[in-house]
Amino acid sequence: MKIIQTQQDILTLSTTELFPTLLPRIQTHFNHLYSNQSPEEDILFTLDHYGPIIILEPGDNLHDLSFVSLSRENGGLLGCTPEYVQAIELPDQTGTAYMIGVAYNDSYMTTFFTMAGSHDETIEKWLRQKAGLAPTDNDLILKRLKELFEQDETDLGFENGGDNIWLMLVSVLPFTPDTLTALLPAYARDIHFDSDLFSLSLLPPTHLVRLVLRTNNLIDGPNEYTDGNTYCFRVNRELEQAEFLWEDEAFNDTPIFQGGDLPSAIHWVSELAAPFHVQYEDPFLE
Protein backbone atom coordinates (compact mmCIF):
# COMPACT_ATOMS: atom_id res chain seq x y z
CA MET A 1 0.00 0.00 0.00
CA LYS A 2 1.30 3.43 -0.95
CA ILE A 3 -0.19 6.70 0.33
CA ILE A 4 0.19 9.89 -1.69
CA GLN A 5 -0.35 13.29 -0.13
CA THR A 6 2.08 15.50 -2.05
CA GLN A 7 3.82 15.89 -5.39
CA GLN A 8 7.00 14.67 -3.76
CA ASP A 9 5.31 11.37 -2.90
CA ILE A 10 4.65 10.80 -6.62
CA LEU A 11 8.21 11.76 -7.56
CA THR A 12 9.56 9.34 -4.96
CA LEU A 13 7.42 6.51 -6.33
CA SER A 14 8.54 7.26 -9.88
CA THR A 15 12.12 6.36 -8.91
CA THR A 16 11.07 2.88 -7.80
CA GLU A 17 9.59 1.80 -11.17
CA LEU A 18 6.81 0.00 -9.26
CA PHE A 19 3.90 1.52 -11.20
CA PRO A 20 5.34 2.83 -14.49
CA THR A 21 2.07 2.92 -16.48
CA LEU A 22 -0.25 3.72 -13.56
CA LEU A 23 1.67 6.69 -12.14
CA PRO A 24 0.94 9.02 -15.08
CA ARG A 25 -2.78 8.51 -14.45
CA ILE A 26 -2.28 9.19 -10.74
CA GLN A 27 -0.30 12.32 -11.62
CA THR A 28 -3.19 13.53 -13.79
CA HIS A 29 -5.62 13.01 -10.91
CA PHE A 30 -3.31 14.79 -8.47
CA ASN A 31 -3.01 17.74 -10.88
CA HIS A 32 -6.81 17.88 -11.12
CA LEU A 33 -7.15 18.01 -7.34
CA TYR A 34 -4.40 20.62 -7.11
CA SER A 35 -6.05 22.91 -9.67
CA ASN A 36 -9.43 22.61 -7.94
CA GLN A 37 -8.23 23.10 -4.38
CA SER A 38 -5.30 25.48 -4.81
CA PRO A 39 -6.07 28.28 -7.27
CA GLU A 40 -2.68 29.89 -6.56
CA GLU A 41 0.66 28.17 -7.10
CA ASP A 42 1.55 26.32 -3.92
CA ILE A 43 4.65 24.12 -3.89
CA LEU A 44 3.66 22.85 -0.44
CA PHE A 45 0.19 21.71 -1.55
CA THR A 46 -0.96 18.58 0.28
CA LEU A 47 -4.05 16.40 0.20
CA ASP A 48 -4.21 16.25 4.01
CA HIS A 49 -7.46 18.20 4.15
CA TYR A 50 -9.03 16.85 0.94
CA GLY A 51 -8.39 13.10 1.04
CA PRO A 52 -5.31 11.05 0.10
CA ILE A 53 -4.58 9.00 -2.97
CA ILE A 54 -3.91 5.38 -1.97
CA ILE A 55 -2.43 2.67 -4.17
CA LEU A 56 -3.68 -0.75 -3.08
CA GLU A 57 -1.28 -3.62 -3.75
CA PRO A 58 -1.42 -7.45 -3.70
CA GLY A 59 -1.57 -8.66 -0.12
CA ASP A 60 -3.31 -5.57 1.23
CA ASN A 61 -6.36 -6.42 3.34
CA LEU A 62 -9.19 -4.54 1.63
CA HIS A 63 -11.66 -6.11 4.04
CA ASP A 64 -10.16 -3.98 6.84
CA LEU A 65 -9.09 -0.43 5.98
CA SER A 66 -9.75 1.01 9.42
CA PHE A 67 -7.11 3.73 8.99
CA VAL A 68 -9.45 5.39 6.46
CA SER A 69 -12.62 4.56 8.43
CA LEU A 70 -13.48 1.44 6.41
CA SER A 71 -13.39 -1.03 9.28
CA ARG A 72 -13.66 -4.80 9.18
CA GLU A 73 -16.89 -4.58 11.19
CA ASN A 74 -18.43 -2.51 8.41
CA GLY A 75 -17.12 -4.68 5.60
CA GLY A 76 -13.98 -2.74 4.70
CA LEU A 77 -13.94 -1.45 1.12
CA LEU A 78 -16.87 -3.73 0.22
CA GLY A 79 -19.00 -2.17 2.93
CA CYS A 80 -18.85 1.34 1.52
CA THR A 81 -20.88 2.96 -1.24
CA PRO A 82 -18.29 4.50 -3.56
CA GLU A 83 -18.98 7.65 -5.52
CA TYR A 84 -17.56 5.86 -8.53
CA VAL A 85 -15.44 2.91 -9.63
CA GLN A 86 -13.77 3.43 -12.99
CA ALA A 87 -11.88 0.82 -15.00
CA ILE A 88 -8.79 2.24 -16.71
CA GLU A 89 -7.04 0.49 -19.59
CA LEU A 90 -3.35 1.24 -19.17
CA PRO A 91 -1.09 1.95 -22.16
CA ASP A 92 0.94 -0.67 -24.03
CA GLN A 93 -1.45 -3.43 -22.94
CA THR A 94 0.03 -3.39 -19.44
CA GLY A 95 -3.27 -4.22 -17.78
CA THR A 96 -6.39 -2.71 -16.28
CA ALA A 97 -6.49 -0.54 -13.19
CA TYR A 98 -9.40 0.61 -11.06
CA MET A 99 -9.91 4.12 -9.70
CA ILE A 100 -12.27 4.18 -6.71
CA GLY A 101 -13.61 7.34 -5.12
CA VAL A 102 -14.93 7.13 -1.56
CA ALA A 103 -16.46 10.37 -0.23
CA TYR A 104 -16.75 11.11 3.47
CA ASN A 105 -18.33 14.56 3.10
CA ASP A 106 -18.60 17.33 0.52
CA SER A 107 -14.93 18.26 0.79
CA TYR A 108 -13.09 15.04 1.65
CA MET A 109 -12.70 12.04 -0.67
CA THR A 110 -10.15 9.23 -0.62
CA THR A 111 -9.16 7.99 -4.08
CA PHE A 112 -7.91 4.43 -4.36
CA PHE A 113 -6.01 3.00 -7.32
CA THR A 114 -5.36 -0.71 -7.77
CA MET A 115 -4.46 -3.11 -10.55
CA ALA A 116 -7.05 -5.65 -11.68
CA GLY A 117 -6.18 -9.16 -10.55
CA SER A 118 -4.33 -8.02 -7.42
CA HIS A 119 -6.86 -9.20 -4.85
CA ASP A 120 -9.07 -12.12 -3.84
CA GLU A 121 -11.97 -13.09 -6.07
CA THR A 122 -14.56 -11.49 -3.78
CA ILE A 123 -12.84 -8.12 -4.16
CA GLU A 124 -12.30 -8.58 -7.90
CA LYS A 125 -15.99 -9.35 -8.49
CA TRP A 126 -17.00 -6.32 -6.44
CA LEU A 127 -14.69 -4.10 -8.48
CA ARG A 128 -15.96 -5.48 -11.80
CA GLN A 129 -19.59 -5.05 -10.75
CA LYS A 130 -19.09 -1.50 -9.47
CA ALA A 131 -17.19 -0.58 -12.64
CA GLY A 132 -19.94 -2.00 -14.83
CA LEU A 133 -17.71 -4.81 -16.10
CA ALA A 134 -19.61 -7.69 -14.56
CA PRO A 135 -20.95 -10.22 -17.08
CA THR A 136 -24.65 -10.01 -17.89
CA ASP A 137 -27.05 -12.87 -17.15
CA ASN A 138 -26.94 -13.77 -20.84
CA ASP A 139 -23.12 -13.81 -20.78
CA LEU A 140 -23.11 -16.24 -17.85
CA ILE A 141 -25.72 -18.49 -19.47
CA LEU A 142 -23.92 -18.54 -22.82
CA LYS A 143 -20.61 -19.40 -21.16
CA ARG A 144 -22.20 -22.37 -19.37
CA LEU A 145 -24.00 -23.53 -22.52
CA LYS A 146 -20.76 -23.56 -24.46
CA GLU A 147 -19.13 -25.64 -21.73
CA LEU A 148 -21.98 -28.13 -21.85
CA PHE A 149 -22.73 -28.46 -25.55
CA GLU A 150 -19.98 -27.27 -27.83
CA GLN A 151 -17.47 -29.71 -29.27
CA ASP A 152 -14.34 -28.88 -31.28
CA GLU A 153 -12.76 -31.81 -33.11
CA THR A 154 -10.62 -29.88 -35.58
CA ASP A 155 -7.48 -31.04 -33.77
CA LEU A 156 -8.30 -34.62 -34.84
CA GLY A 157 -7.63 -33.65 -38.45
CA PHE A 158 -10.00 -33.34 -41.38
CA GLU A 159 -9.09 -36.80 -42.63
CA ASN A 160 -10.63 -38.37 -39.52
CA GLY A 161 -14.02 -36.80 -40.15
CA GLY A 162 -14.71 -35.47 -36.69
CA ASP A 163 -17.84 -33.49 -35.83
CA ASN A 164 -17.81 -29.93 -34.60
CA ILE A 165 -20.91 -28.96 -32.63
CA TRP A 166 -21.80 -25.40 -31.72
CA LEU A 167 -24.61 -23.17 -30.50
CA MET A 168 -26.24 -21.76 -33.60
CA LEU A 169 -29.13 -19.90 -31.94
CA VAL A 170 -29.87 -19.04 -28.32
CA SER A 171 -32.76 -17.05 -26.86
CA VAL A 172 -33.41 -16.31 -23.18
CA LEU A 173 -36.58 -15.36 -21.32
CA PRO A 174 -36.47 -14.26 -17.66
CA PHE A 175 -38.68 -16.54 -15.57
CA THR A 176 -41.43 -14.84 -13.53
CA PRO A 177 -44.54 -16.08 -11.71
CA ASP A 178 -46.48 -15.13 -14.84
CA THR A 179 -44.37 -17.23 -17.21
CA LEU A 180 -46.56 -19.73 -19.06
CA THR A 181 -46.12 -23.28 -17.77
CA ALA A 182 -46.27 -24.53 -21.36
CA LEU A 183 -42.92 -22.84 -22.04
CA LEU A 184 -41.17 -25.02 -19.46
CA PRO A 185 -39.66 -28.36 -20.50
CA ALA A 186 -42.07 -31.23 -19.76
CA TYR A 187 -40.06 -32.56 -16.80
CA ALA A 188 -40.35 -29.19 -14.97
CA ARG A 189 -44.01 -28.38 -15.53
CA ASP A 190 -45.38 -30.17 -12.45
CA ILE A 191 -42.72 -28.91 -10.02
CA HIS A 192 -43.93 -26.58 -7.27
CA PHE A 193 -41.64 -23.58 -6.96
CA ASP A 194 -41.28 -21.23 -4.01
CA SER A 195 -39.26 -17.99 -4.03
CA ASP A 196 -38.72 -18.22 -0.24
CA LEU A 197 -35.05 -19.16 0.34
CA PHE A 198 -36.03 -21.03 3.52
CA SER A 199 -38.84 -23.01 1.98
CA LEU A 200 -38.53 -26.77 1.49
CA SER A 201 -39.86 -26.33 -2.04
CA LEU A 202 -37.49 -25.84 -4.96
CA LEU A 203 -36.42 -22.36 -5.97
CA PRO A 204 -37.68 -21.42 -9.41
CA PRO A 205 -35.35 -20.94 -12.37
CA THR A 206 -34.38 -17.38 -13.18
CA HIS A 207 -34.33 -17.96 -16.94
CA LEU A 208 -35.72 -20.20 -19.64
CA VAL A 209 -33.29 -20.89 -22.46
CA ARG A 210 -34.12 -22.10 -25.95
CA LEU A 211 -31.22 -23.21 -28.13
CA VAL A 212 -30.49 -24.85 -31.46
CA LEU A 213 -27.30 -26.81 -32.11
CA ARG A 214 -25.62 -27.24 -35.47
CA THR A 215 -23.10 -29.90 -36.52
CA ASN A 216 -20.30 -29.75 -39.07
CA ASN A 217 -18.68 -33.00 -40.20
CA LEU A 218 -15.12 -32.21 -41.20
CA ILE A 219 -15.44 -34.41 -44.30
CA ASP A 220 -19.07 -34.07 -45.36
CA GLY A 221 -19.62 -30.48 -44.28
CA PRO A 222 -22.38 -28.79 -42.22
CA ASN A 223 -25.59 -30.67 -41.50
CA GLU A 224 -28.47 -28.67 -42.96
CA TYR A 225 -30.83 -29.99 -40.27
CA THR A 226 -30.67 -28.95 -36.65
CA ASP A 227 -31.93 -29.96 -33.20
CA GLY A 228 -33.01 -27.77 -30.30
CA ASN A 229 -34.46 -27.84 -26.83
CA THR A 230 -35.62 -25.67 -23.93
CA TYR A 231 -33.75 -25.64 -20.62
CA CYS A 232 -33.98 -24.00 -17.21
CA PHE A 233 -31.20 -21.95 -15.61
CA ARG A 234 -30.68 -20.20 -12.32
CA VAL A 235 -28.25 -17.27 -12.42
CA ASN A 236 -26.38 -16.17 -9.31
CA ARG A 237 -25.05 -12.68 -10.00
CA GLU A 238 -23.02 -12.48 -6.81
CA LEU A 239 -21.10 -15.65 -7.70
CA GLU A 240 -21.22 -14.88 -11.44
CA GLN A 241 -22.50 -18.38 -12.14
CA ALA A 242 -25.27 -19.88 -14.25
CA GLU A 243 -26.59 -23.20 -12.94
CA PHE A 244 -28.08 -25.66 -15.42
CA LEU A 245 -31.13 -27.08 -13.63
CA TRP A 246 -32.26 -30.71 -13.82
CA GLU A 247 -29.27 -31.66 -15.94
CA ASP A 248 -29.96 -35.42 -15.94
CA GLU A 249 -33.56 -34.96 -17.04
CA ALA A 250 -32.51 -32.43 -19.64
CA PHE A 251 -29.93 -34.67 -21.30
CA ASN A 252 -32.32 -37.62 -21.31
CA ASP A 253 -35.09 -35.53 -22.82
CA THR A 254 -35.97 -35.89 -26.51
CA PRO A 255 -35.30 -32.62 -28.37
CA ILE A 256 -38.47 -30.56 -28.74
CA PHE A 257 -37.19 -29.24 -32.05
CA GLN A 258 -35.72 -32.08 -34.07
CA GLY A 259 -34.36 -32.28 -37.61
CA GLY A 260 -35.59 -28.84 -38.64
CA ASP A 261 -34.19 -26.61 -41.34
CA LEU A 262 -32.68 -23.18 -40.74
CA PRO A 263 -35.84 -21.03 -41.26
CA SER A 264 -37.82 -23.33 -38.96
CA ALA A 265 -35.08 -23.20 -36.31
CA ILE A 266 -35.09 -19.39 -36.33
CA HIS A 267 -38.87 -19.32 -36.00
CA TRP A 268 -38.91 -21.86 -33.16
CA VAL A 269 -36.22 -20.11 -31.10
CA SER A 270 -37.83 -16.72 -31.65
CA GLU A 271 -41.14 -17.96 -30.20
CA LEU A 272 -39.49 -17.72 -26.76
CA ALA A 273 -37.59 -14.47 -27.37
CA ALA A 274 -35.45 -12.84 -30.03
CA PRO A 275 -32.12 -14.72 -30.26
CA PHE A 276 -29.28 -12.91 -28.52
CA HIS A 277 -26.66 -15.32 -29.87
CA VAL A 278 -26.49 -16.19 -33.58
CA GLN A 279 -23.67 -18.26 -35.12
CA TYR A 280 -24.55 -19.87 -38.45
CA GLU A 281 -21.02 -20.87 -39.49
CA ASP A 282 -18.66 -23.26 -37.69
CA PRO A 283 -16.79 -21.02 -35.17
CA PHE A 284 -13.97 -23.52 -34.83
CA LEU A 285 -12.93 -23.04 -38.46
CA GLU A 286 -12.75 -19.25 -38.35
GIZIQUI-V13343 format. One record per residue. N is the residue number from 1. RES is the residue in one letter. PSI is psi in degrees with one decimal (999 if undefined). OMEGA is omega in whole degrees, 0 to 359 (999 if undefined). Layout:
n = (N N)
res = (RES RES)
psi = (PSI PSI)
omega = (OMEGA OMEGA)
This chain:
n = (1 2 3 4 5 6 7 8 9 10 11 12 13 14 15 16 17 18 19 20 21 22 23 24 25 26 27 28 29 30 31 32 33 34 35 36 37 38 39 40 41 42 43 44 45 46 47 48 49 50 51 52 53 54 55 56 57 58 59 60 61 62 63 64 65 66 67 68 69 70 71 72 73 74 75 76 77 78 79 80 81 82 83 84 85 86 87 88 89 90 91 92 93 94 95 96 97 98 99 100 101 102 103 104 105 106 107 108 109 110 111 112 113 114 115 116 117 118 119 120 121 122 123 124 125 126 127 128 129 130 131 132 133 134 135 136 137 138 139 140 141 142 143 144 145 146 147 148 149 150 151 152 153 154 155 156 157 158 159 160 161 162 163 164 165 166 167 168 169 170 171 172 173 174 175 176 177 178 179 180 181 182 183 184 185 186 187 188 189 190 191 192 193 194 195 196 197 198 199 200 201 202 203 204 205 206 207 208 209 210 211 212 213 214 215 216 217 218 219 220 221 222 223 224 225 226 227 228 229 230 231 232 233 234 235 236 237 238 239 240 241 242 243 244 245 246 247 248 249 250 251 252 253 254 255 256 257 258 259 260 261 262 263 264 265 266 267 268 269 270 271 272 273 274 275 276 277 278 279 280 281 282 283 284 285 286)
res = (M K I I Q T Q Q D I L T L S T T E L F P T L L P R I Q T H F N H L Y S N Q S P E E D I L F T L D H Y G P I I I L E P G D N L H D L S F V S L S R E N G G L L G C T P E Y V Q A I E L P D Q T G T A Y M I G V A Y N D S Y M T T F F T M A G S H D E T I E K W L R Q K A G L A P T D N D L I L K R L K E L F E Q D E T D L G F E N G G D N I W L M L V S V L P F T P D T L T A L L P A Y A R D I H F D S D L F S L S L L P P T H L V R L V L R T N N L I D G P N E Y T D G N T Y C F R V N R E L E Q A E F L W E D E A F N D T P I F Q G G D L P S A I H W V S E L A A P F H V Q Y E D P F L E)
psi = (132.7 134.1 128.6 123.3 -26.0 168.9 -34.2 -34.3 -40.4 -42.6 -38.7 -42.7 -33.9 -22.1 -13.2 -18.3 27.6 -37.1 61.1 -36.0 -16.6 -34.4 -38.9 -35.4 -38.4 -39.5 -42.1 -42.2 -41.0 -42.7 -37.9 -45.9 -40.7 -45.7 -31.5 -35.1 -18.2 83.2 -27.8 152.5 127.9 100.7 -13.1 14.6 135.5 154.4 8.9 -41.2 0.3 -15.5 128.8 166.3 129.1 127.3 118.0 133.6 165.1 135.3 -18.5 141.0 94.5 -8.4 -10.3 96.2 55.0 -28.1 -15.3 31.1 27.9 78.0 161.2 -39.4 -30.0 10.7 5.8 -141.9 -36.8 -17.7 -5.3 167.3 96.9 151.3 -35.9 155.5 118.2 129.6 134.0 120.4 117.3 155.0 160.5 29.2 41.3 7.7 -176.3 137.0 159.2 140.6 120.5 122.3 122.6 111.0 139.9 -29.9 -169.3 -16.4 2.9 119.1 127.3 133.6 120.4 142.8 140.1 152.3 137.9 139.8 6.4 -9.2 179.5 164.5 -30.6 -44.8 -44.2 -40.9 -40.6 -44.1 -44.7 -43.6 -45.1 -28.5 0.7 22.0 -0.9 142.8 146.7 168.2 -42.6 -37.2 -46.2 -41.4 -45.4 -41.2 -45.5 -39.1 -41.5 -37.7 -36.2 -37.7 -28.9 147.3 124.7 111.6 20.9 -29.1 -18.6 -16.1 142.0 -30.2 -18.5 -6.7 40.3 169.1 124.1 134.9 133.3 164.8 112.8 -42.3 137.7 129.9 152.0 137.1 120.6 136.6 130.2 169.3 -18.8 -1.0 133.8 130.7 -33.1 -19.3 -19.7 151.7 153.4 -38.0 -11.9 -2.3 -26.4 6.5 135.0 121.0 153.2 126.8 -7.5 119.8 -24.8 5.0 153.2 -13.7 161.8 144.1 145.9 161.5 161.5 -21.3 145.1 138.5 129.5 126.2 155.9 130.2 147.4 148.2 140.4 112.7 129.6 -7.7 -49.8 -15.9 -175.2 140.9 127.3 -12.6 145.3 161.1 150.7 163.3 170.2 136.6 163.6 137.6 151.1 118.8 130.8 105.6 -32.5 -42.0 -8.1 53.1 147.6 117.7 126.8 112.3 146.0 53.6 -44.0 -46.5 -38.2 -43.4 -18.3 -2.7 138.7 134.5 134.2 -42.1 117.4 126.4 31.6 156.4 176.8 -49.3 -39.1 -37.6 -43.8 -43.5 -43.8 -46.1 -38.8 -16.2 -29.1 -51.6 163.6 133.9 134.3 -12.9 124.3 122.6 91.4 -34.6 157.0 114.2 -18.7 -5.5 1.7 999)
omega = (178 181 182 177 186 176 180 177 180 179 179 179 182 179 183 182 179 186 189 182 179 184 177 178 177 178 178 180 178 179 178 179 180 182 180 188 184 184 177 181 184 183 179 182 179 180 184 186 185 180 185 166 183 175 179 186 175 181 176 181 182 176 179 177 186 183 172 174 173 189 176 182 181 175 180 181 183 181 182 173 185 174 179 166 184 174 182 174 184 184 176 178 181 174 179 175 174 174 188 178 179 183 178 173 185 185 183 180 173 178 178 169 176 179 175 180 183 190 181 188 177 178 183 178 179 180 180 181 182 179 180 181 182 179 176 176 180 177 181 180 181 178 181 178 180 178 185 194 188 184 180 181 180 180 179 181 182 183 180 173 178 180 170 180 181 177 180 181 176 171 184 177 175 181 177 177 181 180 181 179 182 179 179 171 187 184 182 189 183 181 177 180 176 182 179 182 184 179 176 178 181 172 180 171 173 184 166 184 176 184 174 178 174 183 175 174 188 174 186 180 184 174 182 182 189 177 179 180 178 183 179 178 171 183 174 185 180 180 184 181 173 183 177 186 178 185 181 179 183 183 176 184 176 180 177 178 189 174 182 178 186 179 179 179 179 181 183 180 183 176 177 179 178 181 175 177 180 180 185 183 181 183 183 178 182 999)
